[in-house]
């Protein structure tokens, strides 16, 4: 059970991190252009 919980938490962290970096790069490109 702990392994499944750890897997779900890791997936959520990676998902939000990827979304955060994509969002930042979009803003950066908009400002640069």
PQR file of N, CA, C, O and H, with PARSE charges and radii, in Angstrom:
ATOM      1  N   UNK A   1       0.846  -1.204   0.000 -0.4000 1.5000
ATOM      2  CA  UNK A   1       0.000   0.000   0.000 -0.0000 2.0000
ATOM      3  C   UNK A   1       0.882   1.255   0.000  0.5500 1.7000
ATOM      4  O   UNK A   1       0.584   2.216  -0.709 -0.5500 1.4000
ATOM      5  N   UNK A   2       1.930   1.256   0.764 -0.4000 1.5000
ATOM      6  CA  UNK A   2       2.816   2.420   0.797 -0.0000 2.0000
ATOM      7  C   UNK A   2       3.491   2.640  -0.547  0.5500 1.7000
ATOM      8  O   UNK A   2       3.713   3.778  -0.960 -0.5500 1.4000
ATOM      9  H   UNK A   2       2.173   0.475   1.340  0.4000 1.0000
ATOM     10  N   UNK A   3       3.815   1.548  -1.224 -0.4000 1.5000
ATOM     11  CA  UNK A   3       4.481   1.666  -2.530 -0.0000 2.0000
ATOM     12  C   UNK A   3       3.529   2.312  -3.539  0.5500 1.7000
ATOM     13  O   UNK A   3       3.945   3.155  -4.335 -0.5500 1.4000
ATOM     14  H   UNK A   3       3.634   0.624  -0.889  0.4000 1.0000
ATOM     15  N   UNK A   4       2.270   1.926  -3.508 -0.4000 1.5000
ATOM     16  CA  UNK A   4       1.282   2.503  -4.436 -0.0000 2.0000
ATOM     17  C   UNK A   4       1.105   3.991  -4.129  0.5500 1.7000
ATOM     18  O   UNK A   4       1.049   4.817  -5.040 -0.5500 1.4000
ATOM     19  H   UNK A   4       1.932   1.241  -2.862  0.4000 1.0000
ATOM     20  N   UNK A   5       1.017   4.319  -2.856 -0.4000 1.5000
ATOM     21  CA  UNK A   5       0.856   5.723  -2.459 -0.0000 2.0000
ATOM     22  C   UNK A   5       2.068   6.538  -2.901  0.5500 1.7000
ATOM     23  O   UNK A   5       1.930   7.656  -3.396 -0.5500 1.4000
ATOM     24  H   UNK A   5       1.062   3.648  -2.116  0.4000 1.0000
ATOM     25  N   UNK A   6       3.253   5.967  -2.718 -0.4000 1.5000
ATOM     26  CA  UNK A   6       4.475   6.652  -3.134 -0.0000 2.0000
ATOM     27  C   UNK A   6       4.482   6.863  -4.643  0.5500 1.7000
ATOM     28  O   UNK A   6       4.890   7.919  -5.127 -0.5500 1.4000
ATOM     29  H   UNK A   6       3.365   5.058  -2.315  0.4000 1.0000
ATOM     30  N   UNK A   7       4.028   5.852  -5.386 -0.4000 1.5000
ATOM     31  CA  UNK A   7       3.994   5.953  -6.850 -0.0000 2.0000
ATOM     32  C   UNK A   7       3.044   7.062  -7.292  0.5500 1.7000
ATOM     33  O   UNK A   7       3.372   7.843  -8.186 -0.5500 1.4000
ATOM     34  H   UNK A   7       3.697   4.994  -4.993  0.4000 1.0000
ATOM     35  N   UNK A   8       1.881   7.133  -6.675 -0.4000 1.5000
ATOM     36  CA  UNK A   8       0.891   8.166  -7.035 -0.0000 2.0000
ATOM     37  C   UNK A   8       1.438   9.554  -6.699  0.5500 1.7000
ATOM     38  O   UNK A   8       1.303  10.483  -7.495 -0.5500 1.4000
ATOM     39  H   UNK A   8       1.615   6.500  -5.949  0.4000 1.0000
ATOM     40  N   UNK A   9       2.049   9.696  -5.536 -0.4000 1.5000
ATOM     41  CA  UNK A   9       2.589  11.000  -5.143 -0.0000 2.0000
ATOM     42  C   UNK A   9       3.691  11.434  -6.091  0.5500 1.7000
ATOM     43  O   UNK A   9       3.752  12.600  -6.482 -0.5500 1.4000
ATOM     44  H   UNK A   9       2.159   8.941  -4.889  0.4000 1.0000
ATOM     45  N   UNK A  10       4.562  10.508  -6.465 -0.4000 1.5000
ATOM     46  CA  UNK A  10       5.653  10.840  -7.381 -0.0000 2.0000
ATOM     47  C   UNK A  10       5.099  11.257  -8.738  0.5500 1.7000
ATOM     48  O   UNK A  10       5.602  12.196  -9.354 -0.5500 1.4000
ATOM     49  H   UNK A  10       4.512   9.561  -6.148  0.4000 1.0000
ATOM     50  N   UNK A  11       4.071  10.568  -9.203 -0.4000 1.5000
ATOM     51  CA  UNK A  11       3.466  10.924 -10.486 -0.0000 2.0000
ATOM     52  C   UNK A  11       2.867  12.325 -10.434  0.5500 1.7000
ATOM     53  O   UNK A  11       3.017  13.100 -11.379 -0.5500 1.4000
ATOM     54  H   UNK A  11       3.661   9.805  -8.702  0.4000 1.0000
ATOM     55  N   UNK A  12       2.194  12.653  -9.344 -0.4000 1.5000
ATOM     56  CA  UNK A  12       1.597  13.985  -9.225 -0.0000 2.0000
ATOM     57  C   UNK A  12       2.676  15.059  -9.190  0.5500 1.7000
ATOM     58  O   UNK A  12       2.531  16.105  -9.823 -0.5500 1.4000
ATOM     59  H   UNK A  12       2.072  12.024  -8.576  0.4000 1.0000
ATOM     60  N   UNK A  13       3.744  14.812  -8.465 -0.4000 1.5000
ATOM     61  CA  UNK A  13       4.833  15.801  -8.377 -0.0000 2.0000
ATOM     62  C   UNK A  13       5.445  16.013  -9.757  0.5500 1.7000
ATOM     63  O   UNK A  13       5.669  17.153 -10.165 -0.5500 1.4000
ATOM     64  H   UNK A  13       3.862  13.962  -7.951  0.4000 1.0000
ATOM     65  N   UNK A  14       5.716  14.937 -10.472 -0.4000 1.5000
ATOM     66  CA  UNK A  14       6.301  15.068 -11.810 -0.0000 2.0000
ATOM     67  C   UNK A  14       5.335  15.786 -12.745  0.5500 1.7000
ATOM     68  O   UNK A  14       5.749  16.618 -13.553 -0.5500 1.4000
ATOM     69  H   UNK A  14       5.534  14.011 -10.141  0.4000 1.0000
ATOM     70  N   UNK A  15       4.035  15.463 -12.635 -0.4000 1.5000
ATOM     71  CA  UNK A  15       3.042  16.080 -13.507 -0.0000 2.0000
ATOM     72  C   UNK A  15       2.989  17.592 -13.286  0.5500 1.7000
ATOM     73  O   UNK A  15       2.994  18.364 -14.245 -0.5500 1.4000
ATOM     74  H   UNK A  15       3.698  14.788 -11.979  0.4000 1.0000
ATOM     75  N   UNK A  16       2.938  18.009 -12.031 -0.4000 1.5000
ATOM     76  CA  UNK A  16       2.864  19.443 -11.744 -0.0000 2.0000
ATOM     77  C   UNK A  16       4.167  20.150 -12.097  0.5500 1.7000
ATOM     78  O   UNK A  16       4.156  21.301 -12.533 -0.5500 1.4000
ATOM     79  H   UNK A  16       2.933  17.383 -11.251  0.4000 1.0000
ATOM     80  N   UNK A  17       5.287  19.461 -11.909 -0.4000 1.5000
ATOM     81  CA  UNK A  17       6.574  20.067 -12.269 -0.0000 2.0000
ATOM     82  C   UNK A  17       6.647  20.295 -13.772  0.5500 1.7000
ATOM     83  O   UNK A  17       7.091  21.352 -14.222 -0.5500 1.4000
ATOM     84  H   UNK A  17       5.296  18.526 -11.555  0.4000 1.0000
ATOM     85  N   UNK A  18       6.214  19.308 -14.550 -0.4000 1.5000
ATOM     86  CA  UNK A  18       6.246  19.441 -16.012 -0.0000 2.0000
ATOM     87  C   UNK A  18       5.304  20.565 -16.449  0.5500 1.7000
ATOM     88  O   UNK A  18       5.661  21.382 -17.297 -0.5500 1.4000
ATOM     89  H   UNK A  18       5.853  18.449 -14.185  0.4000 1.0000
ATOM     90  N   UNK A  19       4.115  20.604 -15.875 -0.4000 1.5000
ATOM     91  CA  UNK A  19       3.174  21.678 -16.230 -0.0000 2.0000
ATOM     92  C   UNK A  19       3.748  23.042 -15.851  0.5500 1.7000
ATOM     93  O   UNK A  19       3.606  24.006 -16.603 -0.5500 1.4000
ATOM     94  H   UNK A  19       3.825  19.940 -15.186  0.4000 1.0000
ATOM     95  N   UNK A  20       4.390  23.126 -14.697 -0.4000 1.5000
ATOM     96  CA  UNK A  20       4.959  24.398 -14.235 -0.0000 2.0000
ATOM     97  C   UNK A  20       6.039  24.885 -15.193  0.5500 1.7000
ATOM     98  O   UNK A  20       6.073  26.062 -15.550 -0.5500 1.4000
ATOM     99  H   UNK A  20       4.504  22.343 -14.085  0.4000 1.0000
ATOM    100  N   UNK A  21       6.923  23.975 -15.609 -0.4000 1.5000
ATOM    101  CA  UNK A  21       8.004  24.379 -16.506 -0.0000 2.0000
ATOM    102  C   UNK A  21       7.464  24.730 -17.890  0.5500 1.7000
ATOM    103  O   UNK A  21       7.958  25.664 -18.522 -0.5500 1.4000
ATOM    104  H   UNK A  21       6.895  23.019 -15.319  0.4000 1.0000
ATOM    105  N   UNK A  22       6.470  24.005 -18.367 -0.4000 1.5000
ATOM    106  CA  UNK A  22       5.879  24.324 -19.673 -0.0000 2.0000
ATOM    107  C   UNK A  22       5.218  25.701 -19.615  0.5500 1.7000
ATOM    108  O   UNK A  22       5.356  26.498 -20.542 -0.5500 1.4000
ATOM    109  H   UNK A  22       6.069  23.246 -17.854  0.4000 1.0000
ATOM    110  N   UNK A  23       4.514  25.973 -18.542 -0.4000 1.5000
ATOM    111  CA  UNK A  23       3.849  27.264 -18.381 -0.0000 2.0000
ATOM    112  C   UNK A  23       4.877  28.390 -18.366  0.5500 1.7000
ATOM    113  O   UNK A  23       4.675  29.428 -18.995 -0.5500 1.4000
ATOM    114  H   UNK A  23       4.403  25.325 -17.788  0.4000 1.0000
ATOM    115  N   UNK A  24       5.980  28.185 -17.646 -0.4000 1.5000
ATOM    116  CA  UNK A  24       7.021  29.209 -17.567 -0.0000 2.0000
ATOM    117  C   UNK A  24       7.669  29.440 -18.920  0.5500 1.7000
ATOM    118  O   UNK A  24       7.949  30.584 -19.277 -0.5500 1.4000
ATOM    119  H   UNK A  24       6.144  27.342 -17.134  0.4000 1.0000
ATOM    120  N   UNK A  25       7.913  28.389 -19.676 -0.4000 1.5000
ATOM    121  CA  UNK A  25       8.562  28.556 -20.976 -0.0000 2.0000
ATOM    122  C   UNK A  25       7.634  29.291 -21.940  0.5500 1.7000
ATOM    123  O   UNK A  25       8.100  30.077 -22.765 -0.5500 1.4000
ATOM    124  H   UNK A  25       7.686  27.459 -19.386  0.4000 1.0000
ATOM    125  N   UNK A  26       6.334  29.047 -21.844 -0.4000 1.5000
ATOM    126  CA  UNK A  26       5.380  29.751 -22.708 -0.0000 2.0000
ATOM    127  C   UNK A  26       5.399  31.241 -22.373  0.5500 1.7000
ATOM    128  O   UNK A  26       5.428  32.077 -23.277 -0.5500 1.4000
ATOM    129  H   UNK A  26       5.955  28.409 -21.174  0.4000 1.0000
ATOM    130  N   UNK A  27       5.384  31.576 -21.097 -0.4000 1.5000
ATOM    131  CA  UNK A  27       5.432  32.989 -20.685 -0.0000 2.0000
ATOM    132  C   UNK A  27       6.745  33.618 -21.144  0.5500 1.7000
ATOM    133  O   UNK A  27       6.764  34.749 -21.628 -0.5500 1.4000
ATOM    134  H   UNK A  27       5.360  30.897 -20.363  0.4000 1.0000
ATOM    135  N   UNK A  28       7.830  32.883 -20.990 -0.4000 1.5000
ATOM    136  CA  UNK A  28       9.141  33.411 -21.380 -0.0000 2.0000
ATOM    137  C   UNK A  28       9.178  33.694 -22.882  0.5500 1.7000
ATOM    138  O   UNK A  28       9.688  34.732 -23.304 -0.5500 1.4000
ATOM    139  H   UNK A  28       7.814  31.964 -20.596  0.4000 1.0000
ATOM    140  N   UNK A  29       8.644  32.787 -23.682 -0.4000 1.5000
ATOM    141  CA  UNK A  29       8.631  32.995 -25.135 -0.0000 2.0000
ATOM    142  C   UNK A  29       7.748  34.184 -25.499  0.5500 1.7000
ATOM    143  O   UNK A  29       8.085  34.956 -26.396 -0.5500 1.4000
ATOM    144  H   UNK A  29       8.229  31.944 -23.339  0.4000 1.0000
ATOM    145  N   UNK A  30       6.637  34.332 -24.819 -0.4000 1.5000
ATOM    146  CA  UNK A  30       5.736  35.454 -25.109 -0.0000 2.0000
ATOM    147  C   UNK A  30       6.422  36.782 -24.786  0.5500 1.7000
ATOM    148  O   UNK A  30       6.320  37.740 -25.553 -0.5500 1.4000
ATOM    149  H   UNK A  30       6.363  33.705 -24.090  0.4000 1.0000
ATOM    150  N   UNK A  31       7.113  36.835 -23.661 -0.4000 1.5000
ATOM    151  CA  UNK A  31       7.807  38.077 -23.276 -0.0000 2.0000
ATOM    152  C   UNK A  31       8.936  38.368 -24.270  0.5500 1.7000
ATOM    153  O   UNK A  31       9.155  39.517 -24.655 -0.5500 1.4000
ATOM    154  H   UNK A  31       7.196  36.057 -23.038  0.4000 1.0000
ATOM    155  N   UNK A  32       9.646  37.317 -24.678 -0.4000 1.5000
ATOM    156  CA  UNK A  32      10.781  37.513 -25.583 -0.0000 2.0000
ATOM    157  C   UNK A  32      10.304  37.996 -26.954  0.5500 1.7000
ATOM    158  O   UNK A  32      10.934  38.856 -27.569 -0.5500 1.4000
ATOM    159  H   UNK A  32       9.468  36.384 -24.365  0.4000 1.0000
ATOM    160  N   UNK A  33       9.204  37.445 -27.420 -0.4000 1.5000
ATOM    161  CA  UNK A  33       8.697  37.861 -28.725 -0.0000 2.0000
ATOM    162  C   UNK A  33       8.030  39.230 -28.608  0.5500 1.7000
ATOM    163  O   UNK A  33       7.534  39.763 -29.601 -0.5500 1.4000
ATOM    164  H   UNK A  33       8.692  36.746 -26.920  0.4000 1.0000
TER
END
